[in-house]
Amino acid sequence: AMDPQQRVFLECAWEALEQAGYAPGSSDQTIGIYGGASISLYLLNNIIYDNHVYAGHMTSSRESAVFGGNVPESLTTRVAYKLNLTGPAVHLSSACSTSLVAVHSACQSLLNGECEMALAGGVSYLGSQTQGYLYEEGLVLSPDGHCRSFDAQGKGTLWGNGVGLVVLKLLEDAIADGDYIHAVIRGSAVNNDGNLKVSHSAPSVDGQARAIYQAQDIADIDPATITYIETHGTGT
């Protein structure tokens, strides 16, 4: 009865801690969890009870359990409950930037002393990738099923399924604890560009530039030293 997004997110949260060298549920450090998921199409289309499909209002205790296994708000609190995490458990959603905003929020939580370690990430499973889609001119989907960021031939993006979480700590704590360090986050920033764009789902050059400037300023780095840039599939 649980949305597969929530099940896989829980599995990966366990795996992330395990790979970081910390037994889930037994660490004496305060661990937070920040993450988000896509809309639960599973709840809308495929809730199954005793070999029959349920559709309607949540009126019984069993139906309430289904509701709790599919609403996005349960994503992080379930992880905190199952793995005995006592730091902040925050579900957030900012559309395509959800996972990065989760990482940003987790970093702020660590810097503010709300937790000593944090899990951050996101999950999106919107259905089978064996099915195609109907292209419509002017919408976001690519006419040929390919996404070409920063390319003159770029004409759209496409949907995909994925999940990912990282374990975060303050650098000095990770060094002191002898943790394996994959990367160091020097700085991060979040903003919005208001209504200076063609629609609420579109980006603007000015807003993007401000966010990039703020992140570089916080990180205190020379932009000329940046050798790799990763972006949203549309290049934003």
Legacy VTK file of the C-alpha trace (Angstrom):
# vtk DataFile Version 3.0
C-alpha trace
ASCII
DATASET POLYDATA
POINTS 236 float
0.000 0.000 0.000
3.034 2.321 0.255
4.091 4.552 -2.610
7.220 2.926 -4.146
8.917 6.338 -3.921
8.723 6.214 -0.129
9.910 2.601 0.060
12.935 3.200 -2.176
13.777 6.460 -0.356
13.823 4.554 2.950
16.037 1.830 1.481
18.511 4.379 0.138
18.567 6.297 3.428
19.643 3.080 5.159
22.231 2.393 2.472
23.647 5.929 2.601
24.248 5.719 6.345
25.658 2.208 6.026
28.118 3.274 3.317
29.117 6.242 5.462
30.049 3.805 8.229
27.193 4.492 10.614
24.726 1.813 11.682
21.211 3.197 11.157
19.369 3.544 14.428
22.410 3.127 16.661
24.485 6.266 16.120
24.902 8.489 19.167
24.991 11.532 16.881
21.886 13.621 16.213
20.920 12.917 12.589
18.482 14.983 10.520
16.722 14.082 7.280
15.699 16.462 4.483
14.068 15.308 1.265
11.219 15.439 -1.201
9.279 13.291 -3.659
7.145 13.719 -6.729
3.363 13.527 -6.634
2.159 10.031 -5.709
0.656 8.662 -8.893
0.574 5.337 -7.056
-1.972 6.743 -4.630
-4.066 8.132 -7.464
-4.021 5.065 -9.680
-2.945 1.838 -7.990
-4.005 1.400 -4.368
-4.768 -2.327 -4.081
-6.631 -4.060 -1.224
-7.144 -7.813 -1.092
-6.954 -8.165 -4.865
-9.236 -5.279 -5.657
-8.522 -1.652 -6.421
-9.581 0.925 -3.856
-10.608 4.401 -4.953
-12.395 6.967 -2.839
-12.197 8.770 0.494
-9.983 7.593 3.377
-12.633 6.554 5.902
-11.202 3.530 7.780
-8.029 2.867 9.753
-6.742 0.726 6.927
-7.413 3.451 4.401
-5.697 5.960 6.684
-2.626 3.738 6.678
-2.649 3.863 2.891
-2.947 7.626 3.032
0.032 7.815 5.415
2.101 5.673 3.085
1.511 7.921 0.117
1.312 11.561 1.225
4.658 13.334 0.687
4.782 14.545 4.295
5.428 10.956 5.439
8.581 10.618 3.337
11.109 11.920 5.856
9.249 11.240 9.101
9.050 7.539 8.216
12.822 7.439 7.710
13.323 9.179 11.055
11.008 6.674 12.746
12.407 3.530 11.141
16.063 4.513 11.563
15.648 6.288 14.920
16.870 9.667 13.692
16.322 12.408 16.267
17.282 15.502 14.279
14.917 17.560 12.105
12.819 15.486 9.662
11.679 17.885 6.973
9.840 17.175 3.741
10.217 19.943 1.186
9.329 20.498 -2.432
10.609 23.056 -4.915
9.803 21.164 -8.119
12.910 20.273 -10.130
15.329 21.725 -7.564
13.958 19.734 -4.597
17.025 17.562 -3.976
19.452 20.483 -4.150
17.281 22.603 -1.873
17.201 19.642 0.522
21.010 19.621 0.536
21.078 23.396 1.088
18.597 23.121 3.971
20.548 20.267 5.538
23.740 22.342 5.356
22.011 25.215 7.133
20.765 22.807 9.812
24.322 21.583 10.402
25.709 25.114 10.525
22.968 26.146 12.984
23.730 23.217 15.273
20.313 21.564 14.852
21.969 18.227 14.076
25.452 16.680 13.882
24.798 14.713 10.710
22.151 14.986 8.001
20.707 12.943 5.191
19.517 14.898 2.170
18.091 13.965 -1.208
15.011 13.195 -3.214
13.086 10.620 -5.195
10.896 10.695 -8.278
9.113 7.733 -9.808
6.389 8.691 -12.239
5.820 5.366 -13.959
7.228 3.012 -16.535
10.092 4.175 -18.733
9.093 1.621 -21.372
6.256 3.881 -22.479
6.644 6.898 -24.706
4.915 10.271 -24.680
2.990 12.399 -27.124
5.086 15.370 -28.220
3.321 18.709 -28.376
5.043 21.796 -29.749
5.675 24.498 -27.181
5.751 22.177 -24.152
8.795 21.038 -22.185
9.208 17.533 -23.659
11.749 16.882 -26.407
10.487 15.971 -29.903
13.058 13.164 -30.304
13.450 11.775 -26.776
16.861 13.369 -26.159
17.890 16.150 -23.778
20.696 18.368 -25.077
21.675 20.900 -22.432
23.776 23.864 -23.625
23.335 22.700 -27.228
21.963 24.628 -30.216
19.925 21.510 -31.023
18.299 21.442 -27.580
14.517 21.402 -27.943
13.268 19.982 -24.665
13.735 17.500 -21.874
12.233 14.144 -20.912
11.058 12.453 -17.741
13.063 9.883 -15.815
12.994 7.943 -12.544
15.619 8.231 -9.843
16.535 8.458 -6.175
19.575 9.783 -4.370
20.698 10.736 -0.867
23.946 12.010 0.629
25.220 12.003 4.211
26.450 15.425 5.325
28.594 16.572 8.253
30.609 19.644 9.094
34.021 19.220 7.493
35.942 19.519 10.749
33.746 16.831 12.326
34.134 14.489 9.359
37.919 14.851 9.508
37.974 14.325 13.277
35.801 11.198 12.974
37.926 9.718 10.176
35.027 9.663 7.704
35.568 8.998 4.002
34.909 12.383 2.361
33.578 12.274 -1.200
33.237 16.040 -1.630
33.197 19.355 0.242
30.314 21.825 -0.142
31.925 25.244 -0.073
28.711 27.236 -0.294
25.104 27.220 -1.482
22.295 29.664 -2.116
18.566 29.610 -2.872
16.358 32.313 -4.366
13.447 32.920 -6.719
13.141 35.376 -9.570
9.621 36.577 -8.824
7.557 37.448 -11.886
10.387 38.535 -14.181
9.866 35.500 -16.423
7.412 34.232 -19.023
5.589 31.894 -16.604
5.826 30.703 -12.999
7.646 27.517 -14.106
10.223 29.271 -16.286
13.619 30.644 -15.163
15.017 34.113 -15.721
18.570 35.109 -16.465
18.674 37.685 -13.651
17.385 35.266 -11.006
19.808 32.533 -12.055
22.704 34.991 -12.017
21.850 36.203 -8.499
21.722 32.659 -7.114
25.050 31.789 -8.737
26.657 34.984 -7.435
25.372 34.381 -3.904
26.675 30.804 -3.842
30.090 31.861 -5.120
30.222 34.730 -2.628
29.370 32.453 0.306
31.907 29.888 -0.898
34.524 32.668 -1.207
35.950 31.289 -4.450
37.228 32.786 -7.679
34.742 31.885 -10.459
37.719 31.328 -12.767
38.661 28.264 -10.691
35.390 26.472 -11.515
36.035 23.674 -14.011
32.739 21.740 -13.977
29.119 22.837 -13.967
26.115 20.559 -13.493
22.624 21.868 -14.145
18.980 21.047 -14.591
18.436 19.123 -17.829
17.229 22.265 -19.585
20.459 24.065 -18.754
19.048 26.145 -15.884
LINES 1 237
236 0 1 2 3 4 5 6 7 8 9 10 11 12 13 14 15 16 17 18 19 20 21 22 23 24 25 26 27 28 29 30 31 32 33 34 35 36 37 38 39 40 41 42 43 44 45 46 47 48 49 50 51 52 53 54 55 56 57 58 59 60 61 62 63 64 65 66 67 68 69 70 71 72 73 74 75 76 77 78 79 80 81 82 83 84 85 86 87 88 89 90 91 92 93 94 95 96 97 98 99 100 101 102 103 104 105 106 107 108 109 110 111 112 113 114 115 116 117 118 119 120 121 122 123 124 125 126 127 128 129 130 131 132 133 134 135 136 137 138 139 140 141 142 143 144 145 146 147 148 149 150 151 152 153 154 155 156 157 158 159 160 161 162 163 164 165 166 167 168 169 170 171 172 173 174 175 176 177 178 179 180 181 182 183 184 185 186 187 188 189 190 191 192 193 194 195 196 197 198 199 200 201 202 203 204 205 206 207 208 209 210 211 212 213 214 215 216 217 218 219 220 221 222 223 224 225 226 227 228 229 230 231 232 233 234 235
